[in-house]
Amino acid sequence: MDDNTKKELQSAAFERLIKHLRERKDVQNIDLMNLAGFCRNCLSKWYREEASKKGIDISDPDARKHVYGMSYTEWKEKYQK
């Protein structure tokens, strides 16, 4: 498998993970942290850090919006227990 195809597959898998987490609003970040050692906020941080490596500036709120599908404040108000 060439590197481009590998990166496309990894990107698609990442987007599926984000979609899955958006659909599973019942799963709290603390649950993810306890079980897997990462949460939605970690994903948004990693996304922002990888963008930075490419010289792309993404704010923390924008990175979180990409992962949550809405602003973090809105998500917390609607779904955080």
KEFIPA-664135 format. One record per residue (C-alpha): residue number from 1; residue in one letter; x, y, z. Coordinates in nm, 3 decimals, always signed. Last residue first. Layout:
BEGIN
+-----+-----+---------+---------+---------+
!   n ! res !       u !       v !       w !
+-----+-----+---------+---------+---------+
! NUM !   A !       X !       Y !       Z !
...
+-----+-----+---------+---------+---------+
END
This chain:
BEGIN
+-----+-----+---------+---------+---------+
!   n ! res !       u !       v !       w !
+-----+-----+---------+---------+---------+
!  81 !   K !  -2.430 !  +1.489 !  +3.272 !
!  80 !   Q !  -2.292 !  +1.654 !  +2.960 !
!  79 !   Y !  -2.534 !  +1.633 !  +2.672 !
!  78 !   K !  -2.715 !  +1.957 !  +2.589 !
!  77 !   E !  -2.529 !  +2.222 !  +2.787 !
!  76 !   K !  -2.192 !  +2.050 !  +2.736 !
!  75 !   W !  -2.251 !  +2.017 !  +2.360 !
!  74 !   E !  -2.348 !  +2.385 !  +2.330 !
!  73 !   T !  -2.037 !  +2.496 !  +2.518 !
!  72 !   Y !  -1.818 !  +2.269 !  +2.304 !
!  71 !   S !  -1.955 !  +2.429 !  +1.990 !
!  70 !   M !  -2.116 !  +2.191 !  +1.747 !
!  69 !   G !  -2.012 !  +1.881 !  +1.551 !
!  68 !   Y !  -1.819 !  +1.762 !  +1.856 !
!  67 !   V !  -1.490 !  +1.686 !  +1.677 !
!  66 !   H !  -1.485 !  +1.975 !  +1.430 !
!  65 !   K !  -1.633 !  +2.210 !  +1.692 !
!  64 !   R !  -1.351 !  +2.110 !  +1.927 !
!  63 !   A !  -1.093 !  +2.210 !  +1.666 !
!  62 !   D !  -1.272 !  +2.542 !  +1.612 !
!  61 !   P !  -1.284 !  +2.613 !  +1.988 !
!  60 !   D !  -0.912 !  +2.529 !  +2.023 !
!  59 !   S !  -0.819 !  +2.761 !  +1.740 !
!  58 !   I !  -0.679 !  +2.620 !  +1.419 !
!  57 !   D !  -0.357 !  +2.768 !  +1.281 !
!  56 !   I !  -0.220 !  +2.574 !  +0.985 !
!  55 !   G !  +0.158 !  +2.563 !  +0.958 !
!  54 !   K !  +0.158 !  +2.190 !  +0.884 !
!  53 !   K !  +0.277 !  +2.103 !  +1.236 !
!  52 !   S !  +0.002 !  +2.335 !  +1.361 !
!  51 !   A !  -0.260 !  +2.124 !  +1.186 !
!  50 !   E !  -0.128 !  +1.818 !  +1.370 !
!  49 !   E !  -0.153 !  +2.004 !  +1.702 !
!  48 !   R !  -0.512 !  +2.115 !  +1.631 !
!  47 !   Y !  -0.623 !  +1.761 !  +1.545 !
!  46 !   W !  -0.443 !  +1.623 !  +1.852 !
!  45 !   K !  -0.620 !  +1.879 !  +2.072 !
!  44 !   S !  -0.958 !  +1.797 !  +1.914 !
!  43 !   L !  -0.899 !  +1.427 !  +1.971 !
!  42 !   C !  -0.798 !  +1.489 !  +2.333 !
!  41 !   N !  -1.115 !  +1.693 !  +2.386 !
!  40 !   R !  -1.323 !  +1.406 !  +2.250 !
!  39 !   C !  -1.168 !  +1.170 !  +2.503 !
!  38 !   F !  -0.850 !  +0.973 !  +2.567 !
!  37 !   G !  -0.724 !  +0.708 !  +2.811 !
!  36 !   A !  -0.951 !  +0.437 !  +2.672 !
!  35 !   L !  -1.171 !  +0.324 !  +2.960 !
!  34 !   N !  -1.142 !  +0.599 !  +3.220 !
!  33 !   M !  -1.090 !  +0.876 !  +2.965 !
!  32 !   L !  -1.382 !  +0.756 !  +2.751 !
!  31 !   D !  -1.612 !  +0.743 !  +3.051 !
!  30 !   I !  -1.496 !  +1.089 !  +3.158 !
!  29 !   N !  -1.578 !  +1.216 !  +2.810 !
!  28 !   Q !  -1.937 !  +1.098 !  +2.847 !
!  27 !   V !  -2.092 !  +0.833 !  +2.626 !
!  26 !   D !  -2.461 !  +0.920 !  +2.587 !
!  25 !   K !  -2.372 !  +1.149 !  +2.299 !
!  24 !   R !  -2.294 !  +0.841 !  +2.095 !
!  23 !   E !  -2.378 !  +0.983 !  +1.750 !
!  22 !   R !  -2.105 !  +1.247 !  +1.768 !
!  21 !   L !  -1.863 !  +0.979 !  +1.894 !
!  20 !   H !  -1.940 !  +0.758 !  +1.593 !
!  19 !   K !  -1.900 !  +1.048 !  +1.351 !
!  18 !   I !  -1.562 !  +1.134 !  +1.509 !
!  17 !   L !  -1.450 !  +0.772 !  +1.482 !
!  16 !   R !  -1.569 !  +0.760 !  +1.121 !
!  15 !   E !  -1.370 !  +1.078 !  +1.045 !
!  14 !   F !  -1.059 !  +0.917 !  +1.194 !
!  13 !   A !  -1.113 !  +0.601 !  +0.988 !
!  12 !   A !  -1.146 !  +0.809 !  +0.671 !
!  11 !   S !  -0.827 !  +0.997 !  +0.752 !
!  10 !   Q !  -0.640 !  +0.672 !  +0.819 !
!   9 !   L !  -0.764 !  +0.530 !  +0.490 !
!   8 !   E !  -0.656 !  +0.841 !  +0.297 !
!   7 !   K !  -0.318 !  +0.838 !  +0.473 !
!   6 !   K !  -0.259 !  +0.473 !  +0.376 !
!   5 !   T !  -0.362 !  +0.546 !  +0.017 !
!   4 !   N !  -0.112 !  +0.832 !  +0.000 !
!   3 !   D !  +0.163 !  +0.623 !  +0.162 !
!   2 !   D !  +0.138 !  +0.341 !  -0.092 !
!   1 !   M !  +0.000 !  +0.000 !  +0.000 !
+-----+-----+---------+---------+---------+
END
